[in-house]
Amino acid sequence: MEFILVIAVIFVLCKIFGVSDFYLYLGALGIVELAIIGMALLFVYFCIRLVFSKRKKAEFMHFGKRESEKMPFTVAYYKIENEEYPCVFPSEMVFTEKLYRKNKKCTVLYNKRMNAVFDIWAVITCVVGLICSNLAVMATVYIFFAVTA
């Protein structure tokens, strides 16, 4: 909420000082570009973590909140060799009965540094997110240079 208020104040100040609409649009496009680049870097980070993960046999146990974090997201927990590990990404909200089956053996990718696993849904999220975010970066860079040229 504060972010929107700050943007509104900056917009009003720019209009008072006579900044043209072109530069306001260019600034907004720059902020969107930075957000998309940040998202792409996040997916690059997770894909690098994914590459250095080890394949393990696991069993889906339950859903729960991660103990060490304050995030309100529910994650899937998998049991590997009598230890429970959370999934890297939050669990899906819809079709949980179809996506996660209790006591079903599956293969996950365990990352020792993160002390978490990548299930099949996290792997798909990483790969599709990396592809889409890189396409979005290329598109917004193209638009940014097309507008400024």
C-alpha positions in Angstrom: 0.0 0.0 0.0 2.8 2.4 0.9 4.5 1.6 -2.5 1.4 2.8 -4.4 1.3 6.0 -2.2 4.9 6.7 -2.9 4.4 6.2 -6.7 1.4 8.5 -6.6 3.4 11.3 -4.7 6.3 11.0 -7.2 3.8 11.2 -10.1 2.1 14.3 -8.7 5.5 16.0 -8.0 6.7 15.2 -11.6 3.5 16.7 -13.0 3.9 19.8 -10.8 7.5 20.3 -12.0 6.4 19.8 -15.6 7.9 16.5 -16.5 6.5 15.3 -19.8 4.3 12.2 -20.0 6.9 10.5 -22.2 9.4 10.5 -19.4 6.8 9.3 -16.9 5.9 6.4 -19.2 9.6 5.7 -19.7 10.2 5.6 -15.9 7.2 3.3 -15.4 8.5 1.0 -18.1 12.0 1.1 -16.5 10.4 0.0 -13.1 8.5 -2.8 -14.8 11.8 -3.9 -16.6 13.7 -4.0 -13.3 10.9 -6.1 -11.7 11.0 -8.6 -14.6 14.8 -8.8 -14.5 14.6 -9.5 -10.8 12.1 -12.3 -11.5 14.3 -13.7 -14.2 17.3 -13.7 -11.8 15.3 -15.5 -9.2 14.5 -18.3 -11.6 18.1 -18.4 -12.7 19.1 -18.9 -9.1 16.6 -21.7 -8.5 17.6 -23.4 -11.8 21.2 -23.3 -10.7 20.2 -24.8 -7.3 18.2 -27.4 -9.3 21.2 -28.4 -11.4 23.3 -29.1 -8.2 20.6 -31.2 -6.5 20.8 -34.9 -6.0 18.1 -37.3 -7.1 16.5 -39.1 -4.2 13.5 -41.5 -3.7 11.0 -39.8 -1.4 7.5 -40.2 -0.1 4.9 -37.3 0.1 3.9 -36.9 3.8 1.8 -33.8 4.4 1.4 -30.0 3.9 2.6 -27.5 6.4 4.3 -24.2 6.9 8.1 -24.0 6.9 9.4 -23.8 10.4 12.3 -21.4 9.9 10.5 -18.9 7.8 7.8 -16.3 8.4 6.2 -16.8 5.1 2.5 -17.7 5.3 2.8 -20.3 2.4 2.0 -23.9 2.8 4.6 -26.3 1.4 4.6 -30.0 0.7 6.8 -32.2 2.9 8.6 -35.2 1.6 10.2 -38.0 3.6 13.7 -39.1 2.5 15.4 -41.8 4.6 13.3 -41.0 7.8 13.8 -37.3 7.5 11.2 -34.8 6.4 12.2 -32.0 4.0 10.0 -29.2 2.7 9.6 -28.4 -1.0 11.3 -25.3 -2.2 8.1 -23.7 -3.6 4.7 -23.3 -2.0 2.2 -26.1 -2.8 -0.5 -25.8 -5.3 -3.9 -24.6 -4.0 -6.1 -26.4 -6.5 -6.2 -30.1 -7.4 -4.1 -31.0 -4.4 -5.7 -34.5 -4.2 -4.6 -35.1 -7.8 -1.1 -33.6 -7.6 -0.1 -34.8 -4.2 -0.9 -38.4 -3.2 -0.2 -39.5 0.4 2.3 -42.3 0.9 3.2 -42.4 -2.8 6.8 -43.0 -3.7 8.3 -40.4 -6.1 11.6 -39.0 -7.2 12.6 -35.6 -5.9 15.8 -33.5 -6.2 17.3 -32.9 -2.8 19.4 -29.7 -2.4 21.7 -30.1 0.6 22.5 -26.4 0.9 18.8 -25.3 1.0 17.9 -28.4 3.0 14.8 -28.7 0.8 13.6 -30.7 -2.2 12.4 -29.9 -5.7 9.4 -32.1 -6.5 8.1 -32.5 -10.1 5.9 -29.4 -9.8 8.8 -27.3 -8.5 11.0 -28.5 -11.4 8.2 -27.6 -13.9 7.9 -24.2 -12.2 11.6 -23.5 -12.5 11.9 -24.5 -16.1 8.7 -22.8 -17.4 9.5 -19.7 -15.2 13.0 -19.4 -16.6 11.8 -19.6 -20.1 8.9 -17.2 -19.7 10.8 -14.7 -17.6 13.7 -14.6 -20.1 11.2 -14.0 -22.9 9.6 -11.3 -20.9 13.0 -9.6 -20.3 13.7 -9.7 -24.0 10.3 -8.3 -24.9 10.5 -5.4 -22.4 14.1 -4.6 -23.4 12.9 -4.5 -27.1 10.0 -2.3 -26.1 12.2 0.0 -24.0 14.7 0.5 -26.9 11.9 0.8 -29.5 10.3 3.6 -27.4 13.6 5.5 -26.8 14.8 5.2 -30.4 
